[in-house]
Amino acid sequence: MLKIKYSFLILFFVTSLISAQIPRNSLFVEHNIIASDSGYVCYVAIRIPYNSLVFIKNSSGYSSGFEFSSEVSSSSMSIIRKSIQKEISVATFEETNLRNEYLQAFLEFKLIEDDYLIQPYLALKNSNLPISLEPINERLKTRKNGFVLSPIIYEDIKSDSCKNSTMHLVNFGNSIPYSSSSYSILIPVKDTSISKVKLKITQSGKTILENDYIVQKGEIDFTECEGNIKINLSNKNSTNRYIIVDNFTYLLEEGATRFSFNAGKDLKRDYDIDVSWVTKPRSLSDPEFAIKMIKIIEPKEKVDSMLSNSSSEYKKILHDYWSKYNKGAKTPFNYLMAEFYNRVDEAIRRFSPLSKISGAETDRGKIFVRFGNPDSIERVYNGQNSVLEIWKYIELEQEYIFKDDSGLGNYYLIKK
């Protein structure tokens, strides 16, 4: 078990807290365009967390799924419609509420050089409510300087069962996940006469990366393997081209990022891609609430001083507070802040009583946020609705006893 100690907080990075990472969106749709010998191939993909599906109980557990469809139209062609159905079965009710497990699918369309409207639809199994998703405009004909196509974001994952493939589509709505992990980008090159491309990546006017990249030759296509969308690169003789940029996304801040491509001879193209914290804790969405939660680990006077500033300054104050615990890190992603607010989210979910108080502000919630999950929890019923809950932390050599006098979940600390 990995353990990080500070004077006010002990963080255990344990798998039981992974479910506290809550996506900001309930589903993600993205599209990627690849040049082919006969035109283009468009892949439209969807990614849905288990907790956004509609499960029903059956004899072996719980089942759900969806039908994903898309209509592609242009002024010069009739509507093309394709659909795919996906199903999932899980053994336990807890699995149906997972926020970090996903069901994915994609559709493939062969296109010519034209301007298209792509309209995706979703129908959840066990529900009669079809969902019309945000339409996508793809301008292959009127796009200026389209010598490179939109970057495709992928993750290197070793998979023996997927023919040793390492390239899996990230599939978070064409955004780069904000995290300490390093993702890569694959950029299809349309102009076959280009042998080298200069790429400059900037955020808020700051240059993150600037390099020349050799254009490689090969086919690109998508297939499915074990629930993931796999990107295949073939070395066979082909007129298709691409470049790969890897091992840089851990340097990126959350927010807009510009990718500027330059191949000389006035061949220049910019793409703006969002670096999005897709697993951002909900408790971080409101800076004022996030600052208030710091009182779990800091004196009330210090937190009151932070809150005495203008509300327009709260986001910066919060950033400055946590930045001092991220000095010297190789990535702007702040492990400690992320883990703290993941625990706040989990405490709210697990320990909120019937009263209006937040679960993170209860005695159990405060201990949980500071020390993580106990090694053991024992409940003792004393009769007359009175319940004792005993938490033991073996490595800390600590024991906490909470009491609920009403049987309604209003536990308070009676002994440390």
Backbone hydrogen bonds in HBPLUS format (Angstrom, degrees):
<---DONOR---> <-ACCEPTOR-->    atom                        ^
c    i                          cat <-CA-CA->   ^        H-A-AA   ^      H-
h    n   atom  resd res      DA  || num        DHA   H-A  angle D-A-AA Bond
n    s   type  num  typ     dist DA aas  dist angle  dist       angle   num
A0004-ILE N   A0011-LEU O   3.22 MM   7  5.48 165.1  2.24 152.2 156.8     1
A0011-LEU N   A0004-ILE O   3.13 MM   7  5.48 165.5  2.15 162.2 162.6     2
A0006-TYR N   A0009-LEU O   2.96 MM   3  5.19 140.4  2.11 153.5 164.3     3
A0010-ILE N   A0370-ARG O   3.07 MM 360  5.97 157.3  2.12 156.5 163.6     4
A0017-LEU N   A0014-VAL O   3.14 MM   3  5.92 166.1  2.16 120.2 124.4     5
A0018-ILE N   A0015-THR O   3.12 MM   3  5.35 162.9  2.15 110.0 115.3     6
A0020-ALA N   A0017-LEU O   2.90 MM   3  5.36 159.1  1.94 112.9 120.0     7
A0021-GLN N   A0018-ILE O   3.01 MM   3  5.75 169.7  2.02 122.7 125.9     8
A0024-ARG N   A0278-VAL O   3.22 MM 254  5.78 131.9  2.46 127.5 139.1     9
A0028-PHE N   A0047-ARG O   2.90 MM  19  5.11 151.8  1.98 147.0 155.3    10
A0047-ARG N   A0028-PHE O   2.85 MM  19  5.11 142.8  1.99 150.1 156.4    11
A0030-GLU N   A0045-ALA O   3.00 MM  15  5.40 157.5  2.05 143.1 149.5    12
A0045-ALA N   A0030-GLU O   2.81 MM  15  5.40 166.4  1.82 162.9 167.3    13
A0032-ASN N   A0043-TYR O   2.90 MM  11  5.26 149.8  1.99 144.0 153.9    14
A0043-TYR N   A0032-ASN O   2.90 MM  11  5.26 166.9  1.91 156.5 160.5    15
A0034-ILE N   A0041-VAL O   2.89 MM   7  5.20 158.0  1.94 151.9 159.0    16
A0041-VAL N   A0034-ILE O   2.77 MM   7  5.20 152.1  1.84 153.4 162.5    17
A0036-SER N   A0039-GLY O   2.89 MM   3  5.07 173.7  1.89 125.4 124.8    18
A0039-GLY N   A0036-SER O   3.27 MM   3  5.07 159.0  2.32  98.9 105.1    19
A0040-TYR N   A0111-LEU O   2.92 MM  71  5.04 152.5  1.99 152.9 148.5    20
A0111-LEU N   A0040-TYR O   2.88 MM  71  5.04 164.7  1.90 135.6 140.7    21
A0042-CYS N   A0109-PHE O   2.74 MM  67  5.06 168.7  1.75 156.4 160.4    22
A0109-PHE N   A0042-CYS O   2.84 MM  67  5.06 154.5  1.90 147.9 155.9    23
A0044-VAL N   A0107-LEU O   2.94 MM  63  5.22 157.2  2.00 146.0 153.2    24
A0107-LEU N   A0044-VAL O   2.82 MM  63  5.22 149.7  1.91 141.9 151.8    25
A0046-ILE N   A0105-ALA O   2.93 MM  59  5.57 158.1  1.98 159.4 162.3    26
A0105-ALA N   A0046-ILE O   3.21 MM  59  5.57 148.9  2.31 146.2 148.6    27
A0048-ILE N   A0103-LEU O   3.02 MM  55  5.34 161.9  2.06 144.4 150.2    28
A0103-LEU N   A0048-ILE O   2.83 MM  55  5.34 156.4  1.88 150.3 155.9    29
A0052-SER N   A0049-PRO O   2.99 MM   3  5.60 164.8  2.01 120.3 125.2    30
A0050-TYR N   A0101-GLU O   2.91 MM  51  5.93 148.6  2.01 158.0 158.3    31
A0053-LEU N   A0050-TYR O   3.03 MM   3  5.37 165.1  2.05 114.6 119.4    32
A0051-ASN N   A0098-LEU O   3.03 MM  47  5.45 136.5  2.23 156.4 151.1    33
A0056-ILE N   A0063-SER O   3.00 MM   7  5.59 149.6  2.09 146.6 154.9    34
A0063-SER N   A0056-ILE O   3.00 MM   7  5.59 155.7  2.06 151.0 156.9    35
A0058-ASN N   A0061-GLY O   2.86 MM   3  5.37 166.3  1.87 142.6 143.2    36
A0061-GLY N   A0058-ASN O   3.38 MM   3  5.37 154.7  2.45 101.3 108.4    37
A0062-TYR N   A0090-VAL O   2.85 MM  28  5.33 158.1  1.90 161.1 162.1    38
A0090-VAL N   A0062-TYR O   2.86 MM  28  5.33 159.1  1.91 152.0 159.2    39
A0064-SER N   A0088-ILE O   2.92 MM  24  5.41 152.5  2.00 157.8 163.4    40
A0088-ILE N   A0064-SER O   2.90 MM  24  5.41 159.1  1.95 140.3 139.4    41
A0125-LYS N   A0065-GLY O   2.93 MM  60  5.06 166.3  1.95 123.3 125.0    42
A0066-PHE N   A0086-LYS O   2.88 MM  20  5.49 149.6  1.97 147.3 155.3    43
A0086-LYS N   A0066-PHE O   2.89 MM  20  5.49 164.4  1.91 163.6 168.2    44
A0067-GLU N   A0123-ALA O   2.81 MM  56  5.15 153.6  1.88 147.3 156.4    45
A0123-ALA N   A0067-GLU O   2.96 MM  56  5.15 152.6  2.04 148.5 155.8    46
A0068-PHE N   A0084-ILE O   2.83 MM  16  5.38 162.0  1.86 166.6 165.5    47
A0084-ILE N   A0068-PHE O   2.80 MM  16  5.38 146.4  1.91 148.1 159.5    48
A0069-SER N   A0121-TYR O   3.08 MM  52  5.17 169.8  2.09 139.5 142.5    49
A0121-TYR N   A0069-SER O   2.69 MM  52  5.17 157.2  1.74 154.9 153.0    50
A0070-SER N   A0082-LYS O   2.98 MM  12  5.74 152.9  2.06 158.2 165.0    51
A0082-LYS N   A0070-SER O   3.14 MM  12  5.74 158.2  2.19 157.0 162.6    52
A0071-GLU N   A0119-GLN O   2.90 MM  48  5.10 155.7  1.96 130.9 137.8    53
A0119-GLN N   A0071-GLU O   2.80 MM  48  5.10 166.6  1.82 153.1 157.1    54
A0072-VAL N   A0080-ILE O   2.82 MM   8  5.16 160.5  1.85 150.4 157.0    55
A0080-ILE N   A0072-VAL O   2.90 MM   8  5.16 166.7  1.92 150.0 154.0    56
A0073-SER N   A0117-LEU O   3.01 MM  44  5.39 157.3  2.06 146.4 153.8    57
A0117-LEU N   A0073-SER O   2.88 MM  44  5.39 158.2  1.93 155.4 162.0    58
A0096-THR N   A0093-PHE O   3.01 MM   3  5.34 134.6  2.22 105.0 117.3    59
A0097-ASN N   A0094-GLU O   3.14 MM   3  5.52 153.0  2.21 107.9 115.8    60
A0098-LEU N   A0095-GLU O   3.23 MM   3  5.29 169.1  2.24 109.7 111.0    61
A0140-LEU N   A0114-ASP O   3.09 MM  26  5.25 129.7  2.35 144.6 140.7    62
A0116-TYR N   A0138-GLU O   2.76 MM  22  5.14 174.3  1.76 153.6 154.7    63
A0138-GLU N   A0116-TYR O   2.99 MM  22  5.14 166.4  2.01 142.2 146.7    64
A0118-ILE N   A0136-ILE O   2.76 MM  18  4.90 172.0  1.76 156.2 158.5    65
A0136-ILE N   A0118-ILE O   2.75 MM  18  4.90 163.6  1.77 150.3 155.8    66
A0133-LEU N   A0120-PRO O   3.17 MM  13  5.54 159.2  2.22 143.3 146.5    67
A0122-LEU N   A0131-ILE O   2.82 MM   9  4.96 153.3  1.89 147.4 154.6    68
A0131-ILE N   A0122-LEU O   2.60 MM   9  4.96 164.4  1.62 163.8 167.8    69
A0127-SER N   A0124-LEU O   3.22 MM   3  5.52 135.3  2.43 133.5 130.5    70
A0190-LYS N   A0147-PHE O   2.70 MM  43  4.92 141.8  1.84 131.1 141.8    71
A0191-ASP N   A0147-PHE O   3.43 MM  44  5.07 156.4  2.49 127.9 128.2    72
A0149-LEU N   A0188-PRO O   2.88 MM  39  5.38 170.3  1.89 157.5 159.7    73
A0152-ILE N   A0186-LEU O   2.79 MM  34  5.00 160.9  1.83 142.7 149.5    74
A0186-LEU N   A0152-ILE O   2.81 MM  34  5.00 158.0  1.86 144.0 151.3    75
A0170-VAL N   A0153-ILE O   3.09 MM  17  5.86 178.7  2.09 137.1 137.4    76
A0154-TYR N   A0184-SER O   2.92 MM  30  5.44 169.0  1.93 148.7 152.2    77
A0184-SER N   A0154-TYR O   2.95 MM  30  5.44 175.2  1.95 162.7 163.5    78
A0155-GLU N   A0168-HIS O   2.82 MM  13  5.31 159.7  1.87 148.9 154.5    79
A0168-HIS N   A0155-GLU O   2.98 MM  13  5.31 169.2  1.99 151.0 154.6    80
A0157-ILE N   A0166-THR O   2.66 MM   9  4.55 144.5  1.78 121.0 130.9    81
A0162-CYS N   A0159-SER O   3.29 MM   3  5.38 145.7  2.41  99.0 108.4    82
A0164-ASN N   A0159-SER O   3.09 MM   5  5.17 120.8  2.45 146.8 154.9    83
A0165-SER N   A0162-CYS O   3.00 MM   3  5.52 152.7  2.08 112.2 120.5    84
A0231-ILE N   A0167-MET O   2.88 MM  64  5.38 172.1  1.89 149.5 151.3    85
A0169-LEU N   A0229-ILE O   2.80 MM  60  5.49 159.8  1.84 164.2 169.1    86
A0175-SER N   A0172-PHE O   3.31 MM   3  5.66 148.8  2.41 105.3 113.8    87
A0176-ILE N   A0274-ASP O   2.97 MM  98  6.36 156.5  2.03 152.5 159.2    88
A0276-SER N   A0176-ILE O   2.87 MM 100  6.05 136.7  2.06 142.4 156.0    89
A0178-TYR N   A0276-SER O   2.84 MM  98  5.25 152.9  1.92 119.2 120.7    90
A0185-ILE N   A0245-VAL O   2.88 MM  60  5.36 163.5  1.91 155.9 161.5    91
A0245-VAL N   A0185-ILE O   2.98 MM  60  5.36 165.3  2.00 156.0 160.5    92
A0187-ILE N   A0243-ILE O   2.88 MM  56  5.30 174.2  1.88 161.7 163.7    93
A0243-ILE N   A0187-ILE O   3.00 MM  56  5.30 147.4  2.11 136.5 146.4    94
A0189-VAL N   A0241-ARG O   2.93 MM  52  5.00 176.3  1.93 118.8 120.0    95
A0194-ILE N   A0191-ASP O   3.40 MM   3  5.98 169.8  2.42 114.9 117.9    96
A0215-VAL N   A0195-SER O   2.96 MM  20  5.09 176.7  1.96 128.6 129.5    97
A0197-VAL N   A0213-TYR O   2.92 MM  16  5.31 160.7  1.96 150.1 156.1    98
A0213-TYR N   A0197-VAL O   2.78 MM  16  5.31 154.2  1.84 146.2 154.9    99
A0198-LYS N   A0262-ASN O   2.86 MM  64  5.07 172.9  1.87 150.5 150.3   100
A0262-ASN N   A0198-LYS O   2.88 MM  64  5.07 146.2  2.00 147.5 154.5   101
A0199-LEU N   A0211-ASN O   2.86 MM  12  5.62 169.7  1.87 172.9 173.6   102
A0211-ASN N   A0199-LEU O   3.03 MM  12  5.62 151.8  2.12 155.4 161.4   103
A0200-LYS N   A0260-SER O   2.94 MM  60  5.13 154.2  2.01 142.6 151.1   104
A0260-SER N   A0200-LYS O   2.89 MM  60  5.13 173.2  1.89 154.3 156.4   105
A0201-ILE N   A0209-LEU O   2.83 MM   8  5.17 166.1  1.85 152.3 156.0   106
A0208-ILE N   A0201-ILE O   2.74 MM   7  5.47 164.7  1.76 154.7 159.6   107
A0209-LEU N   A0201-ILE O   3.39 MM   8  5.17 157.3  2.45 134.4 136.4   108
A0202-THR N   A0258-ARG O   3.02 MM  56  5.32 157.6  2.07 146.4 153.6   109
A0258-ARG N   A0202-THR O   2.95 MM  56  5.32 168.1  1.97 158.1 160.8   110
A0203-GLN N   A0206-LYS O   2.89 MM   3  5.20 153.1  1.97 143.3 150.4   111
A0206-LYS N   A0203-GLN O   2.83 MM   3  5.20 164.4  1.85 121.0 124.2   112
A0216-GLN N   A0242-TYR O   2.76 MM  26  5.35 171.0  1.77 169.0 166.3   113
A0242-TYR N   A0216-GLN O   2.94 MM  26  5.35 143.6  2.07 142.9 150.0   114
A0218-GLY N   A0240-ASN O   3.13 MM  22  5.58 162.3  2.17 130.4 134.4   115
A0219-GLU N   A0234-SER O   3.11 MM  15  4.96 128.8  2.39 126.9 136.8   116
A0234-SER N   A0219-GLU O   2.97 MM  15  4.96 160.9  2.01 137.4 142.7   117
A0221-ASP N   A0232-ASN O   3.14 MM  11  5.33 152.2  2.22 141.1 147.7   118
A0232-ASN N   A0221-ASP O   2.80 MM  11  5.33 177.8  1.80 168.8 169.1   119
A0223-THR N   A0230-LYS O   2.93 MM   7  5.18 155.2  1.99 145.6 153.1   120
A0230-LYS N   A0223-THR O   2.66 MM   7  5.18 151.0  1.74 159.4 165.9   121
A0225-CYS N   A0228-ASN O   2.93 MM   3  5.32 163.7  1.95 149.5 154.1   122
A0228-ASN N   A0225-CYS O   2.95 MM   3  5.32 164.7  1.97 120.5 123.8   123
A0251-LEU N   A0248-PHE O   2.96 MM   3  5.78 166.4  1.98 127.0 131.5   124
A0252-LEU N   A0249-THR O   3.08 MM   3  5.39 166.6  2.10 113.6 117.9   125
A0255-GLY N   A0275-VAL O   2.91 MM  20  4.99 159.9  1.95 133.3 140.0   126
A0275-VAL N   A0255-GLY O   2.84 MM  20  4.99 161.9  1.87 133.0 139.1   127
A0257-THR N   A0273-ILE O   2.88 MM  16  5.26 135.9  2.07 140.0 154.0   128
A0273-ILE N   A0257-THR O   2.82 MM  16  5.26 161.8  1.85 159.3 162.6   129
A0259-PHE N   A0271-TYR O   2.77 MM  12  5.13 167.9  1.78 159.3 163.6   130
A0271-TYR N   A0259-PHE O   2.87 MM  12  5.13 150.6  1.95 141.5 151.3   131
A0261-PHE N   A0269-ARG O   2.77 MM   8  5.16 178.0  1.77 159.1 159.5   132
A0269-ARG N   A0261-PHE O   2.97 MM   8  5.16 156.1  2.03 140.7 145.0   133
A0263-ALA N   A0267-LEU O   2.87 MM   4  5.26 166.8  1.89 157.1 161.6   134
A0267-LEU N   A0264-GLY O   2.85 MM   3  5.36 155.3  1.91 116.7 125.0   135
A0278-VAL N   A0276-SER O   2.98 MM   2  5.51 123.3  2.31 108.0  91.7   136
A0280-LYS N   A0277-TRP O   3.07 MM   3  5.15 146.9  2.19 119.3 116.1   137
A0284-LEU N   A0281-PRO O   3.07 MM   3  5.56 160.1  2.11 111.9 118.2   138
A0285-SER N   A0282-ARG O   2.97 MM   3  5.37 162.1  2.00 114.4 120.3   139
A0290-ALA N   A0286-ASP O   2.92 MM   4  6.15 162.2  1.95 158.4 164.4   140
A0291-ILE N   A0287-PRO O   2.93 MM   4  6.12 151.3  2.02 145.8 152.2   141
A0292-LYS N   A0288-GLU O   3.04 MM   4  6.32 158.2  2.09 147.4 153.5   142
A0293-MET N   A0289-PHE O   3.06 MM   4  6.37 143.4  2.19 148.0 157.2   143
A0294-ILE N   A0291-ILE O   2.98 MM   3  5.37 149.1  2.08 109.2 118.7   144
A0295-LYS N   A0292-LYS O   3.22 MM   3  5.94 165.4  2.24 116.1 120.4   145
A0296-ILE N   A0293-MET O   3.08 MM   3  5.89 168.3  2.10 120.7 124.0   146
A0297-ILE N   A0294-ILE O   2.94 MM   3  5.66 155.8  1.99 119.7 125.8   147
A0298-GLU N   A0294-ILE O   2.92 MM   4  5.98 128.9  2.18 143.8 157.9   148
A0302-LYS N   A0299-PRO O   3.10 MM   3  5.52 126.8  2.40 107.2 119.3   149
A0303-VAL N   A0299-PRO O   3.34 MM   4  6.75 160.0  2.38 152.7 157.7   150
A0304-ASP N   A0300-LYS O   2.86 MM   4  6.06 162.1  1.89 155.7 161.2   151
A0305-SER N   A0301-GLU O   3.01 MM   4  6.16 148.2  2.11 139.6 147.8   152
A0306-MET N   A0302-LYS O   3.11 MM   4  6.44 149.4  2.21 142.6 150.3   153
A0307-LEU N   A0303-VAL O   2.98 MM   4  6.28 152.7  2.05 149.6 157.3   154
A0308-SER N   A0304-ASP O   2.99 MM   4  6.11 118.8  2.37 137.6 152.5   155
A0308-SER N   A0305-SER O   3.29 MM   3  5.13 145.3  2.42  93.0 102.8   156
A0313-GLU N   A0310-SER O   2.86 MM   3  5.45 159.6  1.90 117.5 124.4   157
A0314-TYR N   A0311-SER O   3.19 MM   3  5.20 160.0  2.24 103.0 109.1   158
A0317-ILE N   A0313-GLU O   2.93 MM   4  6.13 163.4  1.96 160.2 165.7   159
A0318-LEU N   A0314-TYR O   2.86 MM   4  6.02 160.9  1.90 153.5 158.1   160
A0319-HIS N   A0315-LYS O   3.02 MM   4  6.22 157.8  2.07 142.6 148.9   161
A0320-ASP N   A0316-LYS O   2.83 MM   4  6.05 163.8  1.86 154.5 158.6   162
A0321-TYR N   A0317-ILE O   2.97 MM   4  6.13 155.0  2.03 146.2 152.8   163
A0322-TRP N   A0318-LEU O   3.22 MM   4  6.49 167.8  2.24 153.1 154.4   164
A0323-SER N   A0319-HIS O   2.91 MM   4  5.93 142.0  2.05 146.6 158.0   165
A0325-TYR N   A0322-TRP O   3.03 MM   3  5.55 155.2  2.09 113.3 120.9   166
A0326-ASN N   A0323-SER O   2.92 MM   3  5.06 162.3  1.95 112.9 115.4   167
A0329-ALA N   A0326-ASN O   3.25 MM   3  5.68 160.1  2.29 129.9 130.4   168
A0338-ALA N   A0334-ASN O   3.02 MM   4  6.20 168.0  2.03 157.1 160.9   169
A0339-GLU N   A0335-TYR O   2.89 MM   4  6.11 165.1  1.91 158.0 161.8   170
A0340-PHE N   A0336-LEU O   2.93 MM   4  6.06 160.0  1.97 149.3 155.2   171
A0341-TYR N   A0337-MET O   3.08 MM   4  6.30 171.9  2.09 156.9 157.4   172
A0342-ASN N   A0338-ALA O   2.91 MM   4  6.02 143.1  2.05 143.9 154.9   173
A0343-ARG N   A0339-GLU O   3.00 MM   4  6.17 152.3  2.08 144.2 150.9   174
A0344-VAL N   A0340-PHE O   2.97 MM   4  6.36 144.4  2.10 139.3 150.2   175
A0345-ASP N   A0341-TYR O   2.98 MM   4  6.14 163.3  2.01 142.6 146.0   176
A0346-GLU N   A0342-ASN O   2.99 MM   4  6.26 159.3  2.04 144.7 150.5   177
A0347-ALA N   A0343-ARG O   2.78 MM   4  5.96 154.7  1.84 149.5 156.5   178
A0348-ILE N   A0344-VAL O   2.95 MM   4  6.20 156.5  2.01 152.0 157.9   179
A0349-ARG N   A0345-ASP O   3.02 MM   4  6.32 155.9  2.08 147.4 154.1   180
A0350-ARG N   A0346-GLU O   2.91 MM   4  6.07 155.3  1.97 149.3 155.7   181
A0351-PHE N   A0347-ALA O   2.84 MM   4  5.48 160.6  1.87 147.1 151.9   182
A0361-GLU N   A0358-SER O   2.94 MM   3  5.37 152.3  2.02 111.9 120.7   183
A0362-THR N   A0359-GLY O   3.40 MM   3  5.36 163.9  2.43  99.5 104.1   184
A0366-LYS N   A0362-THR O   2.91 MM   4  6.15 158.2  1.96 154.6 159.3   185
A0367-ILE N   A0363-ASP O   3.21 MM   4  6.41 164.4  2.23 148.0 151.4   186
A0368-PHE N   A0364-ARG O   2.93 MM   4  6.10 158.9  1.97 150.2 156.8   187
A0369-VAL N   A0365-GLY O   2.90 MM   4  6.10 161.9  1.93 152.1 156.2   188
A0370-ARG N   A0366-LYS O   3.08 MM   4  6.24 157.5  2.13 145.4 151.3   189
A0371-PHE N   A0367-ILE O   2.90 MM   4  5.95 163.2  1.93 154.0 158.3   190
A0372-GLY N   A0368-PHE O   2.67 MM   4  4.68 144.7  1.79 134.9 140.4   191
A0375-ASP N   A0392-LYS O   2.78 MM  17  5.76 135.4  1.98 150.6 163.8   192
A0392-LYS N   A0376-SER O   3.06 MM  16  5.39 157.9  2.11 152.7 155.1   193
A0378-GLU N   A0390-ILE O   2.94 MM  12  5.03 155.8  2.00 137.8 145.8   194
A0390-ILE N   A0378-GLU O   2.75 MM  12  5.03 166.4  1.77 152.2 157.0   195
A0380-VAL N   A0388-LEU O   2.83 MM   8  4.98 160.5  1.87 142.8 148.1   196
A0388-LEU N   A0380-VAL O   2.77 MM   8  4.98 168.4  1.78 153.9 158.0   197
A0382-ASN N   A0386-SER O   2.95 MM   4  5.36 160.8  1.98 146.5 151.6   198
A0386-SER N   A0383-GLY O   3.09 MM   3  5.65 166.4  2.11 119.8 122.8   199
A0387-VAL N   A0404-ASP O   2.88 MM  17  5.11 154.1  1.95 140.3 149.1   200
A0404-ASP N   A0387-VAL O   2.82 MM  17  5.11 156.1  1.87 152.0 158.8   201
A0389-GLU N   A0402-PHE O   2.81 MM  13  5.07 157.9  1.86 144.5 149.0   202
A0402-PHE N   A0389-GLU O   2.82 MM  13  5.07 167.5  1.84 149.8 153.9   203
A0391-TRP N   A0400-TYR O   2.76 MM   9  5.09 169.0  1.77 160.3 162.2   204
A0400-TYR N   A0391-TRP O   2.86 MM   9  5.09 158.4  1.90 145.4 152.8   205
A0393-TYR N   A0398-GLN O   2.87 MM   5  5.21 173.1  1.87 160.0 160.0   206
A0397-GLU N   A0393-TYR O   2.94 MM   4  5.78 117.8  2.33 134.9 150.0   207
A0398-GLN N   A0393-TYR O   3.12 MM   5  5.21 157.1  2.18 144.7 150.2   208
A0397-GLU N   A0394-ILE O   3.07 MM   3  4.99 140.9  2.23  96.6 108.3   209
A0401-ILE N   A0415-LYS O   2.88 MM  14  5.14 165.1  1.90 157.7 157.8   210
A0414-ILE N   A0401-ILE O   2.90 MM  13  5.87 174.1  1.90 161.2 163.0   211
A0403-LYS N   A0412-TYR O   2.84 MM   9  5.41 155.3  1.90 145.2 151.0   212
A0412-TYR N   A0403-LYS O   2.90 MM   9  5.41 143.1  2.04 134.0 143.4   213
